[in-house]
């Protein structure tokens, strides 16, 4: 993963973790795997 995409994952993770209206259970590794799967070609 490039440093740019890693920083994007960090940013999304921080934003989701500070979202107060709903309780979100999220692990950074799971989010990372999900985003990588979005970029992969089938």
Buried (B, 14 or more C-beta within 10 A) or exposed (E): EEEEEEEEBEEBBEEEEEEEEEEEEEEBEEBBEEBEEEEEEE
